Amino acid sequence: MPWPRCCPREEGLPLTVNGKVDRVRLPVPDHGAGTTGGAPRDDRGEALCRLFGEVLGVEPVGPEDGFFELGGHSLLAVRLVARLRAEPGREVAVRDVFGHPTVRGVAGCLDGPATARPVLRRRAAA
């Protein structure tokens, strides 16, 4: 996995006199530093860029910006997928976000054949 652009690389971590990481002296991540901007091609791309930004807490997000490079992680990927599934006709899996982490990549997954989730049914009592 690539290093997130929002977090600067440090040669060593600042330590306290007790040998623990000194969190006060750690650099503050700049989540906006990793965005490339750029304009989405259509309304759906614009909506996806906005959704990525809302989930990640980053503005602006462009179509080539990587979800994980902007500070995303697995739990935020699940949140993104849940927000996408809340809209009718949008079906995407969490593995799609991992496989295609850019806005354009997720949009391509939405273009693919719709794979509906299986209907859950109660089992008969045994």
Residue frames as qw, qx, qy, qz and C-alpha x, y, z in Angstrom:
[[0.000, 0.891, 0.454, 0.000, 0.00, 0.00, 0.00],
 [0.400, 0.547, -0.045, 0.734, 1.44, 3.43, -0.90],
 [0.309, -0.273, -0.461, 0.786, 2.35, 5.93, 1.81],
 [0.066, 0.850, 0.521, -0.033, -0.51, 8.43, 2.39],
 [0.391, 0.511, 0.071, 0.762, 0.35, 11.84, 0.93],
 [0.344, -0.835, -0.141, -0.406, -1.29, 13.56, 3.89],
 [0.759, -0.631, 0.094, 0.130, 1.35, 12.23, 6.32],
 [0.291, 0.828, -0.476, 0.049, 4.93, 13.46, 5.97],
 [0.910, 0.026, -0.351, 0.220, 7.63, 10.81, 6.21],
 [0.349, -0.854, 0.346, -0.173, 9.78, 11.10, 9.29],
 [0.500, 0.459, -0.716, 0.165, 13.18, 9.45, 9.67],
 [0.335, -0.093, -0.831, 0.434, 12.52, 8.77, 13.34],
 [0.374, -0.734, -0.491, -0.284, 9.66, 9.33, 15.72],
 [0.036, -0.606, 0.381, -0.697, 10.05, 11.98, 18.41],
 [0.662, -0.279, -0.680, 0.147, 10.36, 10.29, 21.78],
 [0.452, -0.834, 0.040, -0.313, 9.76, 11.40, 25.35],
 [0.055, -0.656, 0.698, -0.282, 12.39, 10.94, 28.05],
 [0.709, -0.156, 0.612, -0.313, 10.62, 7.65, 28.89],
 [0.188, -0.186, 0.868, 0.421, 11.16, 6.32, 25.36],
 [0.393, 0.555, 0.721, -0.133, 7.49, 6.60, 24.31],
 [0.295, 0.466, 0.459, 0.697, 6.28, 8.39, 21.18],
 [0.063, -0.401, -0.286, 0.868, 5.85, 12.11, 21.89],
 [0.281, 0.619, 0.704, 0.203, 2.51, 12.76, 20.22],
 [0.018, -0.901, -0.171, 0.399, 2.72, 16.50, 20.84],
 [0.166, -0.643, 0.474, 0.578, 5.82, 16.78, 18.65],
 [0.504, 0.244, 0.766, 0.316, 4.41, 14.67, 15.79],
 [0.062, 0.094, -0.336, -0.935, 3.62, 16.64, 12.62],
 [0.523, 0.387, 0.477, -0.591, -0.07, 17.30, 12.01],
 [0.437, 0.232, 0.765, 0.412, -1.36, 15.49, 8.89],
 [0.254, 0.420, -0.111, -0.864, -2.48, 17.76, 6.07],
 [0.561, 0.302, 0.769, -0.049, -5.34, 15.80, 4.51],
 [0.479, 0.817, 0.148, -0.285, -5.78, 18.38, 1.75],
 [0.115, -0.696, 0.583, 0.402, -2.17, 17.96, 0.56],
 [0.421, -0.066, 0.874, 0.233, -2.91, 14.69, -1.21],
 [0.544, 0.644, 0.485, -0.231, -5.68, 15.94, -3.47],
 [0.415, 0.002, 0.515, 0.750, -4.93, 16.45, -7.13],
 [0.312, 0.496, 0.132, -0.799, -8.13, 18.34, -7.78],
 [0.007, -0.004, -0.815, -0.579, -9.24, 18.19, -11.37],
 [0.550, 0.107, 0.093, -0.823, -12.79, 18.36, -12.61],
 [0.518, 0.139, 0.838, -0.098, -15.09, 15.36, -12.79],
 [0.053, 0.028, 0.702, 0.710, -16.45, 14.54, -16.25],
 [0.362, -0.423, -0.611, -0.562, -20.13, 14.22, -15.36],
 [0.523, -0.569, 0.074, -0.630, -22.72, 14.58, -12.59],
 [0.941, -0.278, -0.194, -0.018, -22.07, 11.10, -11.24],
 [0.690, 0.212, -0.305, 0.621, -18.33, 11.80, -11.00],
 [0.063, -0.549, 0.191, -0.811, -19.09, 15.06, -9.22],
 [0.759, -0.487, -0.044, -0.430, -21.36, 13.24, -6.76],
 [0.930, -0.092, -0.251, 0.251, -18.69, 10.58, -6.13],
 [0.429, 0.394, -0.299, 0.756, -16.02, 13.23, -5.55],
 [0.368, -0.566, 0.130, -0.726, -18.31, 14.95, -3.06],
 [0.906, -0.344, -0.132, -0.206, -19.05, 11.63, -1.33],
 [0.791, 0.127, -0.334, 0.497, -15.34, 10.73, -1.09],
 [0.146, 0.489, -0.257, 0.821, -14.72, 14.18, 0.42],
 [0.610, -0.531, 0.027, -0.587, -17.53, 13.81, 2.96],
 [0.953, -0.227, -0.200, 0.023, -16.41, 10.35, 4.08],
 [0.752, 0.121, -0.233, 0.604, -12.73, 11.32, 4.28],
 [0.306, -0.864, -0.197, 0.347, -13.22, 14.86, 5.59],
 [0.434, -0.264, 0.376, 0.775, -11.16, 16.26, 2.69],
 [0.443, 0.823, 0.340, -0.101, -12.03, 18.92, 0.17],
 [0.760, 0.355, -0.101, -0.535, -11.68, 19.08, -2.82],
 [0.639, -0.142, 0.744, 0.133, -11.36, 15.57, -4.18],
 [0.404, 0.530, -0.441, -0.602, -10.63, 14.98, -7.87],
 [0.926, 0.180, -0.089, -0.321, -11.37, 11.96, -10.05],
 [0.734, 0.389, -0.514, 0.214, -7.78, 10.63, -9.85],
 [0.228, -0.598, 0.557, -0.530, -7.38, 11.01, -6.08],
 [0.543, 0.014, -0.838, 0.054, -6.77, 7.75, -4.23],
 [0.657, -0.623, -0.262, -0.334, -9.03, 6.84, -1.31],
 [0.844, -0.395, -0.186, 0.310, -6.21, 5.45, 0.81],
 [0.522, 0.239, -0.058, 0.816, -3.71, 8.14, -0.16],
 [0.173, -0.606, -0.070, -0.773, -6.12, 10.72, 1.25],
 [0.188, -0.322, 0.654, -0.658, -6.18, 9.00, 4.63],
 [0.819, -0.100, -0.159, -0.542, -8.86, 6.37, 4.05],
 [0.112, -0.297, 0.930, -0.183, -8.82, 2.99, 5.75],
 [0.157, -0.171, -0.949, -0.214, -10.95, -0.15, 5.80],
 [0.021, 0.535, 0.712, -0.454, -13.64, 1.20, 8.13],
 [0.202, 0.561, -0.027, -0.802, -14.04, 4.34, 6.02],
 [0.172, 0.137, -0.789, -0.573, -14.23, 2.14, 2.92],
 [0.060, -0.393, -0.914, 0.077, -17.16, 0.31, 4.52],
 [0.087, 0.624, 0.386, -0.674, -18.79, 3.66, 5.30],
 [0.163, 0.402, -0.427, -0.793, -18.29, 4.79, 1.69],
 [0.153, -0.088, -0.916, -0.361, -19.87, 1.60, 0.34],
 [0.004, -0.519, -0.781, 0.347, -22.82, 1.97, 2.74],
 [0.149, 0.598, 0.097, -0.781, -23.38, 5.53, 1.53],
 [0.187, 0.249, -0.667, -0.677, -23.23, 4.37, -2.10],
 [0.125, -0.235, -0.956, -0.122, -25.67, 1.53, -1.46],
 [0.109, 0.487, 0.568, -0.654, -28.12, 3.93, 0.19],
 [0.358, 0.476, -0.191, -0.780, -28.85, 5.36, -3.25],
 [0.832, 0.287, 0.427, -0.209, -31.02, 3.21, -5.53],
 [0.783, 0.621, -0.021, 0.035, -29.24, 1.53, -8.41],
 [0.200, 0.775, -0.558, 0.219, -25.76, 1.86, -6.90],
 [0.956, -0.283, 0.079, -0.020, -24.20, -1.45, -5.98],
 [0.430, 0.675, -0.537, 0.266, -20.50, -1.68, -5.18],
 [0.886, -0.335, -0.282, 0.150, -18.51, -4.00, -2.91],
 [0.434, -0.853, 0.235, 0.169, -15.84, -3.04, -0.39],
 [0.740, -0.141, 0.465, 0.465, -13.32, -5.06, -2.41],
 [0.480, 0.717, 0.320, 0.391, -14.05, -2.73, -5.36],
 [0.143, -0.982, 0.097, -0.073, -12.83, 0.24, -3.30],
 [0.639, -0.554, 0.457, 0.277, -9.64, -1.69, -2.47],
 [0.704, 0.190, 0.541, 0.419, -9.16, -2.80, -6.08],
 [0.291, 0.587, 0.336, 0.676, -10.02, 0.56, -7.68],
 [0.372, -0.538, -0.472, 0.591, -9.37, 3.21, -4.99],
 [0.080, -0.078, 0.132, 0.985, -9.80, 6.33, -7.14],
 [0.457, 0.413, 0.329, -0.716, -13.08, 8.11, -7.79],
 [0.526, 0.437, -0.476, -0.552, -12.81, 7.17, -11.46],
 [0.201, 0.170, -0.965, -0.005, -12.14, 3.54, -10.50],
 [0.240, 0.267, 0.782, -0.509, -15.21, 3.31, -8.26],
 [0.511, 0.479, 0.006, -0.714, -17.27, 4.97, -11.00],
 [0.408, 0.346, -0.757, -0.375, -16.07, 2.24, -13.38],
 [0.001, 0.053, 0.970, -0.237, -17.25, -0.41, -10.92],
 [0.399, 0.414, 0.476, -0.665, -20.68, 1.22, -10.93],
 [0.485, 0.473, -0.376, -0.632, -20.70, 0.97, -14.74],
 [0.085, 0.207, -0.967, -0.120, -20.13, -2.79, -14.61],
 [0.512, -0.298, -0.704, -0.393, -22.85, -5.41, -14.56],
 [0.488, -0.496, 0.262, -0.669, -25.12, -5.03, -11.57],
 [0.493, -0.012, -0.857, 0.150, -24.55, -7.80, -9.09],
 [0.548, -0.578, -0.055, -0.602, -27.42, -7.69, -6.67],
 [0.133, -0.347, 0.811, -0.452, -26.85, -8.85, -3.14],
 [0.337, -0.206, -0.905, -0.161, -28.63, -12.11, -2.35],
 [0.531, -0.514, -0.114, -0.664, -31.98, -11.83, -0.64],
 [0.009, 0.220, -0.847, 0.485, -31.82, -12.91, 2.99],
 [0.692, -0.283, -0.414, -0.520, -34.49, -15.36, 4.06],
 [0.536, -0.461, 0.550, -0.444, -35.33, -16.87, 7.41],
 [0.309, 0.169, -0.932, -0.082, -34.52, -20.49, 7.83],
 [0.736, -0.384, -0.378, -0.409, -37.22, -22.83, 8.98],
 [0.475, -0.607, 0.506, -0.387, -37.01, -23.65, 12.67],
 [0.440, 0.293, -0.848, -0.031, -35.23, -26.93, 13.24]]
